[in-house]
């Protein structure tokens, strides 16, 4: 809730009328229209905001992954490797690795997020995932499966 109710997240919705009337290119982002930069650019330049975003995304992952693994875990059976693209601090990948230890999980994220994860430590109760810095629009590391949790929402 801290992320969703943060003034930085609310401001674009307060100005939605302005955004809708703005003659911008297709695909224009409300967040960028309001703040002059994307969510990810802002998080990259503001450590406190970055922490709020990462904590919010991790909370969402804890909730969603518990249900996904419990209700639809069969989708991960038979997979040897998985890359969680834009996987933040690795909460989702760690949940998969914990439930399916035979799956080698990695997280591909922007460099500042990978550095933050490294500073906090990549392991979680004996569950290790590999962090790879990169840009999903340039390339994605090879794996048997690619996991995309929120990429279409926050583009």
Short mmCIF file of the C-alpha atoms (twelve columns), coordinates in Angstrom:
data_MODEL
# 
_entry.id   MODEL 
# 
loop_
_atom_site.group_PDB 
_atom_site.id 
_atom_site.type_symbol 
_atom_site.label_atom_id 
_atom_site.label_alt_id 
_atom_site.label_comp_id 
_atom_site.label_asym_id 
_atom_site.label_seq_id 
_atom_site.Cartn_x 
_atom_site.Cartn_y 
_atom_site.Cartn_z 
_atom_site.pdbx_PDB_model_num 
ATOM 1   C CA . UNK A 1   0.000  0.000   0.000   1 
ATOM 2   C CA . UNK A 2   2.934  2.339   0.633   1 
ATOM 3   C CA . UNK A 3   3.810  2.177   -3.042  1 
ATOM 4   C CA . UNK A 4   0.273  2.554   -4.376  1 
ATOM 5   C CA . UNK A 5   -0.572 5.436   -2.046  1 
ATOM 6   C CA . UNK A 6   2.732  7.261   -2.478  1 
ATOM 7   C CA . UNK A 7   2.114  10.796  -3.819  1 
ATOM 8   C CA . UNK A 8   4.393  10.054  -6.786  1 
ATOM 9   C CA . UNK A 9   2.044  7.255   -7.875  1 
ATOM 10  C CA . UNK A 10  -1.152 9.192   -7.187  1 
ATOM 11  C CA . UNK A 11  -0.132 12.385  -9.023  1 
ATOM 12  C CA . UNK A 12  -0.555 10.928  -12.551 1 
ATOM 13  C CA . UNK A 13  -4.129 9.889   -11.731 1 
ATOM 14  C CA . UNK A 14  -4.960 13.340  -10.374 1 
ATOM 15  C CA . UNK A 15  -3.777 14.760  -13.711 1 
ATOM 16  C CA . UNK A 16  -5.396 12.084  -15.903 1 
ATOM 17  C CA . UNK A 17  -7.644 14.623  -17.626 1 
ATOM 18  C CA . UNK A 18  -4.601 16.643  -18.617 1 
ATOM 19  C CA . UNK A 19  -2.895 13.502  -19.924 1 
ATOM 20  C CA . UNK A 20  -5.961 12.451  -21.933 1 
ATOM 21  C CA . UNK A 21  -6.140 15.866  -23.615 1 
ATOM 22  C CA . UNK A 22  -2.403 15.984  -24.334 1 
ATOM 23  C CA . UNK A 23  -1.588 15.360  -27.967 1 
ATOM 24  C CA . UNK A 24  1.201  12.881  -27.456 1 
ATOM 25  C CA . UNK A 25  2.533  9.966   -29.403 1 
ATOM 26  C CA . UNK A 26  0.657  6.670   -29.047 1 
ATOM 27  C CA . UNK A 27  1.812  4.770   -25.996 1 
ATOM 28  C CA . UNK A 28  2.556  7.905   -24.000 1 
ATOM 29  C CA . UNK A 29  2.928  7.079   -20.318 1 
ATOM 30  C CA . UNK A 30  0.844  8.932   -17.694 1 
ATOM 31  C CA . UNK A 31  3.697  8.674   -15.214 1 
ATOM 32  C CA . UNK A 32  6.218  10.225  -17.610 1 
ATOM 33  C CA . UNK A 33  3.754  12.898  -18.685 1 
ATOM 34  C CA . UNK A 34  3.343  13.939  -15.042 1 
ATOM 35  C CA . UNK A 35  6.921  13.572  -13.791 1 
ATOM 36  C CA . UNK A 36  9.027  14.024  -16.935 1 
ATOM 37  C CA . UNK A 37  10.593 10.587  -16.567 1 
ATOM 38  C CA . UNK A 38  9.483  6.987   -16.413 1 
ATOM 39  C CA . UNK A 39  8.853  5.142   -13.172 1 
ATOM 40  C CA . UNK A 40  12.093 3.210   -13.666 1 
ATOM 41  C CA . UNK A 41  14.139 6.336   -14.447 1 
ATOM 42  C CA . UNK A 42  12.821 7.964   -11.271 1 
ATOM 43  C CA . UNK A 43  13.568 4.850   -9.205  1 
ATOM 44  C CA . UNK A 44  17.083 4.727   -10.662 1 
ATOM 45  C CA . UNK A 45  17.773 8.287   -9.518  1 
ATOM 46  C CA . UNK A 46  16.062 8.275   -6.106  1 
ATOM 47  C CA . UNK A 47  17.155 5.612   -3.606  1 
ATOM 48  C CA . UNK A 48  14.218 6.174   -1.230  1 
ATOM 49  C CA . UNK A 49  11.657 5.944   -4.045  1 
ATOM 50  C CA . UNK A 50  13.476 2.890   -5.447  1 
ATOM 51  C CA . UNK A 51  13.111 1.173   -2.069  1 
ATOM 52  C CA . UNK A 52  9.373  1.914   -1.971  1 
ATOM 53  C CA . UNK A 53  8.936  0.489   -5.485  1 
ATOM 54  C CA . UNK A 54  10.997 -2.631  -4.749  1 
ATOM 55  C CA . UNK A 55  9.228  -3.267  -1.435  1 
ATOM 56  C CA . UNK A 56  5.828  -2.819  -3.084  1 
ATOM 57  C CA . UNK A 57  6.666  -5.174  -5.930  1 
ATOM 58  C CA . UNK A 58  8.064  -7.733  -3.461  1 
ATOM 59  C CA . UNK A 59  4.852  -7.598  -1.392  1 
ATOM 60  C CA . UNK A 60  2.807  -8.176  -4.522  1 
ATOM 61  C CA . UNK A 61  5.047  -11.093 -5.487  1 
ATOM 62  C CA . UNK A 62  4.743  -12.725 -2.057  1 
ATOM 63  C CA . UNK A 63  0.958  -12.658 -2.341  1 
ATOM 64  C CA . UNK A 64  0.674  -13.670 -6.005  1 
ATOM 65  C CA . UNK A 65  3.390  -16.335 -6.018  1 
ATOM 66  C CA . UNK A 66  1.912  -18.179 -3.052  1 
ATOM 67  C CA . UNK A 67  -1.348 -18.560 -4.990  1 
ATOM 68  C CA . UNK A 68  0.376  -19.338 -8.300  1 
ATOM 69  C CA . UNK A 69  2.606  -22.066 -6.863  1 
ATOM 70  C CA . UNK A 70  -0.231 -23.589 -4.838  1 
ATOM 71  C CA . UNK A 71  -2.970 -23.424 -7.495  1 
ATOM 72  C CA . UNK A 72  -0.991 -23.753 -10.749 1 
ATOM 73  C CA . UNK A 73  2.422  -25.117 -9.787  1 
ATOM 74  C CA . UNK A 74  2.215  -27.770 -12.503 1 
ATOM 75  C CA . UNK A 75  3.317  -25.163 -15.058 1 
ATOM 76  C CA . UNK A 76  6.806  -25.244 -13.520 1 
ATOM 77  C CA . UNK A 77  7.209  -29.041 -13.595 1 
ATOM 78  C CA . UNK A 78  9.780  -30.276 -16.089 1 
ATOM 79  C CA . UNK A 79  11.478 -26.889 -16.430 1 
ATOM 80  C CA . UNK A 80  15.223 -26.967 -15.871 1 
ATOM 81  C CA . UNK A 81  15.864 -23.230 -15.952 1 
ATOM 82  C CA . UNK A 82  13.790 -20.079 -15.708 1 
ATOM 83  C CA . UNK A 83  14.603 -16.390 -16.075 1 
ATOM 84  C CA . UNK A 84  12.336 -13.895 -14.317 1 
ATOM 85  C CA . UNK A 85  12.524 -10.867 -16.600 1 
ATOM 86  C CA . UNK A 86  12.311 -7.579  -14.693 1 
ATOM 87  C CA . UNK A 87  12.062 -9.663  -11.524 1 
ATOM 88  C CA . UNK A 88  13.012 -6.926  -9.071  1 
ATOM 89  C CA . UNK A 89  14.679 -8.221  -5.938  1 
ATOM 90  C CA . UNK A 90  13.923 -11.820 -6.887  1 
ATOM 91  C CA . UNK A 91  10.914 -12.512 -4.657  1 
ATOM 92  C CA . UNK A 92  8.986  -14.353 -7.386  1 
ATOM 93  C CA . UNK A 93  12.014 -16.326 -8.600  1 
ATOM 94  C CA . UNK A 94  12.854 -17.297 -5.016  1 
ATOM 95  C CA . UNK A 95  9.288  -18.561 -4.491  1 
ATOM 96  C CA . UNK A 96  9.614  -20.718 -7.624  1 
ATOM 97  C CA . UNK A 97  13.074 -21.965 -6.596  1 
ATOM 98  C CA . UNK A 98  11.807 -22.768 -3.091  1 
ATOM 99  C CA . UNK A 99  8.813  -24.749 -4.409  1 
ATOM 100 C CA . UNK A 100 10.740 -26.373 -7.271  1 
ATOM 101 C CA . UNK A 101 14.404 -26.757 -6.212  1 
ATOM 102 C CA . UNK A 102 15.201 -28.555 -9.475  1 
ATOM 103 C CA . UNK A 103 14.559 -25.322 -11.425 1 
ATOM 104 C CA . UNK A 104 17.618 -23.070 -11.784 1 
ATOM 105 C CA . UNK A 105 16.155 -19.583 -11.410 1 
ATOM 106 C CA . UNK A 106 17.705 -16.306 -12.461 1 
ATOM 107 C CA . UNK A 107 16.468 -12.735 -12.360 1 
ATOM 108 C CA . UNK A 108 17.191 -10.246 -15.123 1 
ATOM 109 C CA . UNK A 109 16.880 -6.651  -14.005 1 
ATOM 110 C CA . UNK A 110 18.278 -3.195  -14.595 1 
ATOM 111 C CA . UNK A 111 21.778 -2.689  -13.214 1 
ATOM 112 C CA . UNK A 112 20.762 -0.508  -10.236 1 
ATOM 113 C CA . UNK A 113 18.223 -3.130  -9.100  1 
ATOM 114 C CA . UNK A 114 20.760 -5.948  -9.429  1 
ATOM 115 C CA . UNK A 115 23.265 -3.910  -7.418  1 
ATOM 116 C CA . UNK A 116 20.667 -3.278  -4.712  1 
ATOM 117 C CA . UNK A 117 19.841 -7.013  -4.585  1 
ATOM 118 C CA . UNK A 118 23.559 -7.822  -4.317  1 
ATOM 119 C CA . UNK A 119 23.936 -5.306  -1.475  1 
ATOM 120 C CA . UNK A 120 21.049 -6.985  0.382   1 
ATOM 121 C CA . UNK A 121 22.287 -10.498 -0.391  1 
ATOM 122 C CA . UNK A 122 20.851 -12.755 -3.097  1 
ATOM 123 C CA . UNK A 123 19.924 -15.687 -0.869  1 
ATOM 124 C CA . UNK A 124 16.705 -16.151 1.029   1 
ATOM 125 C CA . UNK A 125 16.565 -18.923 3.588   1 
ATOM 126 C CA . UNK A 126 18.924 -21.133 1.616   1 
ATOM 127 C CA . UNK A 127 17.235 -20.333 -1.725  1 
ATOM 128 C CA . UNK A 128 19.665 -18.842 -4.202  1 
ATOM 129 C CA . UNK A 129 18.874 -17.166 -7.494  1 
ATOM 130 C CA . UNK A 130 21.302 -15.659 -9.962  1 
ATOM 131 C CA . UNK A 131 20.966 -11.942 -10.754 1 
ATOM 132 C CA . UNK A 132 21.813 -10.724 -14.249 1 
ATOM 133 C CA . UNK A 133 22.001 -7.031  -15.156 1 
ATOM 134 C CA . UNK A 134 20.499 -6.136  -18.493 1 
ATOM 135 C CA . UNK A 135 17.723 -4.592  -20.519 1 
ATOM 136 C CA . UNK A 136 14.913 -6.885  -21.680 1 
ATOM 137 C CA . UNK A 137 14.469 -4.724  -24.769 1 
ATOM 138 C CA . UNK A 138 18.013 -5.598  -25.866 1 
ATOM 139 C CA . UNK A 139 18.269 -9.296  -24.959 1 
ATOM 140 C CA . UNK A 140 17.078 -11.920 -22.482 1 
ATOM 141 C CA . UNK A 141 19.368 -14.619 -21.060 1 
ATOM 142 C CA . UNK A 142 18.677 -18.121 -22.390 1 
ATOM 143 C CA . UNK A 143 16.475 -20.405 -20.267 1 
ATOM 144 C CA . UNK A 144 13.852 -23.117 -20.699 1 
ATOM 145 C CA . UNK A 145 11.162 -20.640 -19.603 1 
ATOM 146 C CA . UNK A 146 10.778 -16.874 -19.353 1 
ATOM 147 C CA . UNK A 147 8.645  -15.540 -16.501 1 
ATOM 148 C CA . UNK A 148 6.916  -12.185 -17.060 1 
ATOM 149 C CA . UNK A 149 4.869  -11.059 -14.075 1 
ATOM 150 C CA . UNK A 150 4.166  -7.313  -14.429 1 
ATOM 151 C CA . UNK A 151 6.006  -6.151  -17.536 1 
ATOM 152 C CA . UNK A 152 2.897  -5.257  -19.529 1 
ATOM 153 C CA . UNK A 153 1.454  -3.263  -16.631 1 
ATOM 154 C CA . UNK A 154 4.469  -1.039  -15.949 1 
ATOM 155 C CA . UNK A 155 5.868  -0.522  -19.460 1 
# 
